[in-house]
Amino acid sequence: MTDLEPLPEDWERALAVVAHPDDLEYGASGAIARWTAQGKHVAYVPASRGEAGIDTLPPEQAGPLRVREQVAAAAVVGVDDVEFLDHADGVIEPGLPLRRDIAAAIRRHRPDVVITGNHHETFPGGFLNMADHRVVGQAVIDAVRDAANRWVFRDLDLEPWHGVRFVAVSGSPRAGHAVDITDTFALGVASLREHRAYLAALSGEMAEPEAFLRREAERAGLRSGGGLATTFEVLVM
């Protein structure tokens, strides 16, 4: 059954704001590789440095390591613009400071499209989502509107940005759009594999980039007309 529409690609600049290093690599990076190959500019803004994400390493060691891995992962898919917001991994707090930081990033980068992660309580299949993902995803949605209002966060000394056409939510259980990643799937896998220390500390299916990503891409492809795909929920601004 084909129930996913193609995600619009008539834009030039995107900003991807997610909670952690590796969030984009679990699905969206295959699409990002496609877009950078088209000549589009994509920037990454993780809200944290992922310092609480490796059980075998203390945060002061894991944070710098995960930053390096994220920069390397981004480079694989043609992204060389990566900045970190320095919110505390695992305990990212909802509220105005987070919205302010994301709104500032949107005003700096002036994207046509904003990409983020799943802000819902569950992932497709009913698996429970974690607090950082939900908090950052919702803050991104709110910050797009904040960034356009010159009377919100006036202390930023940045011109408002009204140019965001839509927010593309990766990993959403309410996805209605898809991107064909048949030609860039391998780059998405290679991008995830750059998170070497993170993957080494995992167990189960998410520790196997090729198998995990292929399974999800094949499922999305069946819903979008064939091939390999990744899905997004599109929120039109």
C-alpha positions as CSV (number, residue, x, y, z in Angstrom):
1,M,0.0,0.0,0.0
2,T,1.3,3.4,-1.0
3,D,0.3,5.9,1.6
4,L,3.2,8.3,1.8
5,E,3.7,11.4,-0.3
6,P,7.1,12.6,-1.6
7,L,8.5,15.2,0.7
8,P,8.9,18.5,-1.2
9,E,12.4,19.3,-2.3
10,D,12.0,22.7,-3.9
11,W,14.1,24.4,-1.2
12,E,17.8,25.3,-0.7
13,R,18.7,25.5,3.0
14,A,17.8,23.2,6.0
15,L,18.6,23.3,9.7
16,A,18.5,20.0,11.6
17,V,18.0,20.4,15.4
18,V,17.9,17.2,17.5
19,A,18.6,16.2,21.0
20,H,21.8,14.1,20.6
21,P,24.7,13.1,18.4
22,D,23.4,10.0,16.4
23,D,19.8,11.1,16.4
24,L,20.0,12.1,12.7
25,E,21.9,9.0,11.7
26,Y,19.1,6.7,12.8
27,G,17.1,7.4,9.6
28,A,17.3,11.0,8.4
29,S,21.0,11.0,7.3
30,G,20.2,9.1,4.1
31,A,17.8,11.9,3.1
32,I,20.3,14.5,4.1
33,A,22.9,12.8,1.8
34,R,20.4,13.0,-1.0
35,W,19.8,16.7,-0.4
36,T,23.5,17.7,-0.1
37,A,24.1,15.9,-3.4
38,Q,21.5,18.1,-4.9
39,G,23.5,21.1,-3.8
40,K,21.3,22.0,-0.8
41,H,23.0,23.3,2.4
42,V,22.2,21.5,5.6
43,A,23.5,22.4,9.1
44,Y,23.3,20.3,12.2
45,V,22.5,21.7,15.7
46,P,22.4,18.9,18.4
47,A,21.0,20.3,21.6
48,S,23.5,18.3,23.7
49,R,26.9,16.7,23.3
50,G,25.6,13.2,24.1
51,E,27.7,13.0,27.2
52,A,25.3,10.7,29.1
53,G,24.9,8.3,26.2
54,I,27.7,5.8,26.8
55,D,27.3,3.7,30.0
56,T,30.9,2.7,30.1
57,L,32.4,6.2,29.8
58,P,31.9,9.1,32.3
59,P,30.4,12.2,30.7
60,E,33.6,14.2,30.8
61,Q,35.1,11.6,28.4
62,A,32.1,10.7,26.4
63,G,31.1,14.3,25.5
64,P,34.2,15.3,23.6
65,L,34.3,11.8,21.9
66,R,30.7,12.0,20.8
67,V,31.2,15.5,19.4
68,R,34.1,14.2,17.2
69,E,32.0,11.3,16.1
70,Q,29.1,13.6,15.2
71,V,31.3,15.9,13.2
72,A,32.7,12.9,11.3
73,A,29.2,11.4,10.7
74,A,28.0,14.7,9.3
75,A,30.9,15.0,6.9
76,V,30.0,11.6,5.4
77,V,26.7,13.0,4.2
78,G,28.0,16.3,3.0
79,V,27.4,18.4,6.1
80,D,30.3,20.5,7.5
81,D,28.3,23.0,9.6
82,V,27.8,21.5,13.0
83,E,27.3,23.4,16.3
84,F,26.2,22.2,19.7
85,L,23.9,24.0,22.2
86,D,25.4,22.5,25.3
87,H,22.2,21.5,27.1
88,A,22.7,18.6,29.6
89,D,22.3,15.2,27.9
90,G,19.6,13.0,29.5
91,V,18.0,15.9,31.4
92,I,17.2,18.5,28.7
93,E,14.7,20.8,30.2
94,P,11.7,22.2,28.4
95,G,11.3,25.9,28.7
96,L,12.3,29.3,27.4
97,P,16.1,28.8,27.5
98,L,15.9,25.9,25.1
99,R,13.5,27.7,22.9
100,R,15.7,30.8,22.9
101,D,18.8,28.8,21.9
102,I,16.9,27.1,19.0
103,A,15.3,30.3,17.9
104,A,18.7,31.9,17.8
105,A,20.1,29.1,15.6
106,I,17.2,29.5,13.2
107,R,17.8,33.2,13.0
108,R,21.5,32.6,12.3
109,H,21.1,29.9,9.7
110,R,17.9,31.2,8.0
111,P,16.7,27.9,6.7
112,D,13.8,27.1,4.4
113,V,13.2,23.8,6.2
114,V,13.8,22.7,9.8
115,I,14.4,19.0,10.5
116,T,13.9,17.5,14.0
117,G,13.3,14.3,15.7
118,N,10.2,12.6,17.0
119,H,8.3,14.7,19.6
120,H,5.6,12.2,20.3
121,E,5.4,9.8,23.2
122,T,6.1,6.7,21.0
123,F,7.9,5.7,17.9
124,P,6.3,3.8,15.1
125,G,5.4,0.3,16.4
126,G,4.5,1.7,19.9
127,F,8.0,1.9,21.3
128,L,8.3,4.5,24.1
129,N,10.2,7.6,23.2
130,M,12.6,9.3,25.6
131,A,12.2,12.7,27.3
132,D,15.1,14.4,25.5
133,H,13.7,13.6,22.1
134,R,10.2,14.8,23.0
135,V,11.4,18.0,24.7
136,V,13.7,19.0,21.9
137,G,11.2,18.2,19.1
138,Q,8.5,20.2,20.7
139,A,10.9,23.1,21.4
140,V,11.9,23.1,17.8
141,I,8.3,23.4,16.6
142,D,7.7,26.3,19.0
143,A,11.1,28.0,18.2
144,V,10.3,28.2,14.5
145,R,7.4,30.6,15.4
146,D,9.6,32.4,18.0
147,A,12.3,33.0,15.4
148,A,9.8,34.8,13.2
149,N,8.5,37.1,15.9
150,R,10.8,40.2,16.4
151,W,9.2,40.9,19.8
152,V,10.2,37.4,21.2
153,F,13.8,37.0,22.5
154,R,14.6,40.6,21.7
155,D,18.0,40.3,23.5
156,L,19.3,38.0,20.7
157,D,20.2,41.0,18.5
158,L,19.4,38.8,15.4
159,E,16.9,39.7,12.7
160,P,13.7,37.6,12.8
161,W,13.4,34.8,10.2
162,H,10.1,34.2,8.6
163,G,11.4,31.8,5.9
164,V,10.7,28.4,7.4
165,R,8.2,26.6,5.1
166,F,7.8,23.5,7.1
167,V,9.2,21.3,9.9
168,A,10.2,17.7,8.9
169,V,9.9,15.3,11.8
170,S,12.0,12.2,11.5
171,G,11.0,9.0,13.2
172,S,7.4,10.1,13.7
173,P,4.5,7.7,14.2
174,R,2.4,10.2,12.2
175,A,4.6,10.3,9.1
176,G,2.8,11.2,5.9
177,H,5.8,11.9,3.7
178,A,8.8,10.0,2.5
179,V,12.2,10.6,0.8
180,D,13.7,8.0,-1.6
181,I,17.1,7.1,-0.3
182,T,17.8,4.2,-2.6
183,D,20.9,5.9,-4.0
184,T,22.2,7.3,-0.7
185,F,21.3,4.5,1.7
186,A,24.9,3.4,1.9
187,L,26.0,6.9,2.9
188,G,23.4,6.9,5.7
189,V,24.8,3.6,7.0
190,A,28.4,4.9,6.8
191,S,27.3,8.0,8.6
192,L,25.9,6.0,11.5
193,R,29.0,3.8,11.6
194,E,31.1,6.9,12.5
195,H,29.5,6.7,15.9
196,R,32.0,4.0,16.7
197,A,32.3,4.3,20.5
198,Y,28.5,4.8,20.9
199,L,27.7,1.7,18.8
200,A,30.3,-0.4,20.6
201,A,28.5,0.2,23.9
202,L,25.1,-0.8,22.5
203,S,23.6,-4.2,22.2
204,G,20.7,-5.5,20.2
205,E,19.5,-4.4,16.7
206,M,20.4,-0.7,17.1
207,A,24.1,-1.7,17.3
208,E,23.9,-3.1,13.8
209,P,23.7,-0.1,11.4
210,E,23.2,-1.9,8.1
211,A,20.6,-4.3,9.3
212,F,18.6,-1.8,11.4
213,L,18.6,1.0,8.8
214,R,17.8,-1.4,5.9
215,R,14.8,-2.9,7.7
216,E,13.4,0.5,8.3
217,A,14.2,1.8,4.8
218,E,12.5,-1.2,3.2
219,R,9.4,-0.8,5.3
220,A,9.2,2.9,4.3
221,G,9.9,2.0,0.7
222,L,6.9,-0.3,0.6
223,R,4.7,2.5,1.8
224,S,6.1,5.0,-0.7
225,G,6.2,3.1,-4.0
226,G,9.3,0.9,-3.8
227,G,13.0,1.2,-3.2
228,L,14.5,2.4,0.0
229,A,13.0,5.4,1.8
230,T,12.9,7.3,5.1
231,T,9.8,9.0,6.5
232,F,8.9,12.4,7.9
233,E,5.9,14.0,9.5
234,V,5.6,17.4,7.8
235,L,4.3,20.4,9.8
236,V,3.5,23.3,7.5
237,M,4.2,26.7,9.0
